[in-house]
Amino acid sequence: MTQPTVVISLDLELSWGSFDLSFDDELLKMGRWTHDIGVPNLLNHLTRNGISASWAVVGAMMRPSLPDVSGLPEVNYSHFSKPWFSYIPKYGDESTHPEWFGASLLKMIKSAKPEQEIGFHSFSHVLFGWPGMTRERAIAEYRYCAQIARELGIPTTCFVFPRNLVAYLAELRDAGFTCFRDASELAFRFSKNKLKSIGAILAESFLIRCEAGWRKYIPDSSRLRRLRKGLERVRRNGGIFHVWFHPENLYAEWPRLENVVACFLEELSVQVRNGDLRCLTMGQLANEFRTKVAIEQGCNLSPASFPEAGYANYVT
């Protein structure tokens, strides 16, 4: 069993995250707000409390404008019949369309102290584990992410699948990624017959949902209480408490959810400073696990050296 550990992962999408479900002015307004206010505020809450998080960012929004996407095979989803990039401004850039592009945000996150982990939330937020997705598109998405990583000096460490629809894991490994956020209830595992060297991280997971719709009637005190209970359980029992959400979630009913997150981070920071628990990024946890397995089994840390089978049993 691992020592009490908190992991925070953030799915940063701007307007990429839900245009296939509903495309309107409110979506674009939310994307612009996230670019201008949401991300800077959230990053400030993390850094002033000395907390590092894993930012899973849509690869296409890491750029100031849309690159050539002609090499991406088209997807064919039943709920979205248009070409995938139909709504994306082909000749716009971050200055004119901050709801889609956020190169300056990436620089901000990269320069933050303490260091934040930057991972990928795919290249264009296609749904990997959904009918209409192809292996060719998945490989191309990974390839585009890896290319951006090389250009920007970002390690290909963590990957978060859009809407947690996990698929094409062997291809993800082959692209050089070392961990992903899983949708199972297992805390941390090596997947049998699929992966030899990628850790899947979920553990006791808590999604901080937005305040939109009926959820705006949930008292903020109730949300904070559930987060506190998660901290108490992991502090008492050990294991991993994985908190994840979209920075875009802070938009609805702002600043209500931001205030909840701010209080949670302040309380987490106190417990970290007191030595009651620790806060790691997805990549740090994956590296720790791989090192432990290598020591126990007498192998090196290269991907090919890891055993095919076996679930981790030191994390609850």
ABEGO torsion letter per residue (X at the ends): XBBBBBBBBBBBAEAAAAAAABBBAAAAAAAAAAAAAAAAAAAAAAAAAGBBBBBBBBAAAABABBBBAAABBBBBBAABABBAAAABBAABBAAABAAABAAAAAAAAAABOBBBBBBBAEAAGBBAABBGBBAAAAAAAAAAAAAAAAAAGBBBABBBBBGGBBBGAAAAAAAGBABBBBABABABBBBBGABAABBBBAEBBBBBBBABEAAAABBAAAAAAAAAAAAAAAAAAEEBBBBBBBAAAAABGOAAAAAAAAAAAAAAAAAAAAGABBBBBAAAAAAAAAAAAAAAAGBBABAAABBABEBBAABX
